Amino acid sequence: MNPGRWILPGTIAALAATLTAAVGATITVLGPWYQSLEQPTWAPPDIAFGPAWTLIFALCAISGATAWRAAPDRQSADVVLGLFALNGFLNLMWSFLFFRAQRPDWAAIEVWVLWVSIAVLIAYCARISKLAAWLFLPYLLWVSFAGALNMKVVELNGPFG
């Protein structure tokens, strides 16, 4: 394995993951509105979300670079990039809907669109690299948990808007 072949994909994947995480962090405001929401008893403490997302974004960056490098042709590599870009957009959209628009009800619908985008990434990447697909599993599990948490927040606090 030539390490030089990983520099461009690794750098781009790391920058994309870092940018997505940074923008997401600026959208996520844990102010008075959020603090006033009733949370289910099984909700993790707020401090758990940062480390969880850091790990998930790191795994996504590794997965993205792995899938990109393993792509058999330019078209497959472009599909990988497109799927990652769509997923990043949907990830940010959830944060916007929940925290900025203060619409957990809309976010509860959008989170399942995000979930589908992760499942599509896993399915597509599995054709190219099993490792890239497996690295997405924690993300899928976390978004599954987040979706259930989001739905419970809506149930406990709705209606919104």
N, C-alpha and C positions, 0 to 999 in steps of 0.2 A: 504494500500500500504506500503510495506516494503522498506524504503529508501536504505537499504543496498543492495538490489537487483539491484539498479541503479548505484552503484559505478563503477563496471567494465565497463558496456556498456557506461556510461556517460564519464568516463575517457578516454577510447579508442576513442570514437567519438570526444571528445574535442581535444585530441592529434592529431588525423588524420586531423581534420579540421585546426588546428593550423599549422601543418606541411605543408599541402597543400597550405595554405595561405602564409606561409613564403617562400616556394620554389617559388610560383607564384610571390611574391614580388621581389625576386632576379632575376627572368627572365624578369620582366617588367622594362624596361629601358626607361625613358622618356627623352632621350638625344636629340641631335641635329637632328638626322634622324626623330624621332617622331615629334618633334616640327616643323619640316619643312612641315609636311603633312597638306594639306588643310582639314579642318574639316567642316562638315555641320553646318549651323546656329543653328540647334537644338541640337547640341552636348552639353552634360553637361560639366561644368568646370572640369579640371583634379582632383581638390580637392574633388569632389563628389564621385569618384570611391572608395576611401579607406573606407569611412563610409558605402557605399552600400555593398561592398564585406564583410566587417566585419559583418554586419547584416545577410547577406546571409549565410556566413559560420557558424555563431552562430545558425541560424535556421536549417541548414543542420546537424549540430552536434546533436541538440535536436531531429530532425527527425530520424537520424540514431540510436540514443540510444533508442528512442521510438519504432521504427520498430523492432530493434534487440530484445528488451525485449518482444514485443508482438508476435514475431514469434512463431508459434505453435510447431515447432520442430527444430532440429539441421539443417536439410537440408534447411529449409526456412531461418533460421538465416544466414547460409552460403551464400545463394543467395543474401540476403540483403547486406552482407559484400562485396561480389563480385561486385554487381552493384555499390556500393559506391566507391570501388576501381577503377573500370573502369571509372566512372564519374570523379573522382579526376584526373586520368591520362589524360582524354580528356580535362579537364579544364586547366591543365598545358600545354598540347600540343598546345592549342590555343595561350596561352601567348608566348610560344616558337616560333611558326610560325609567329605571328604578330610582336613581339618585337625583338627577337634574330635573326631569319632568315630574318626578314624584308620583309615578304611575306604576306601582308594583303590579297592578292588574294587567297592564299592557306588557310589562316585563315578563309576567308569568306565561304569556303566550309566546313572546319572542324567545324565551330561553329554550323552548322546544325546537324552534327553528335553528338556534345555535347548536343544540344537541344533534340535530340531523346533519348539520354541516360537519360536525366532528365524526359522526358515523360514516359519512361519505368520504372524508379524509382517510379514515382507517381503512375502509374498503378499497379505495384507490391506491393508497400507499402499500397495502398488503400485496398487490400485484407486482409492485416494484421492489419492495424491501419489507420483509417480515419485521425486522427490528424497528423500522420507522413506524409501522402500524402499531406495534406493541407499546412504543413510547407514548402513544396517544391514550392508552387505556386509563391512566390516572386522571387525565383531563375529562374524559367521558364520564368517569365515575364521579368526579367532583361536580361537574355540571348537572349530572343526574341528582345529586344531593342538593345542589343549589336550586334546582328547579322545584324539588319537593319543598324546600325551605321557603322559596318565593311563594309557592301556592299556599302554604300555611300562613304566611304573613298576610296575604290577601284575605284569607278566611278569618283571621283574627282581627283585622283592622279595616276591612272594606266597609262600604264602597269608597272608591277614590274618585277625584275629579269633580 
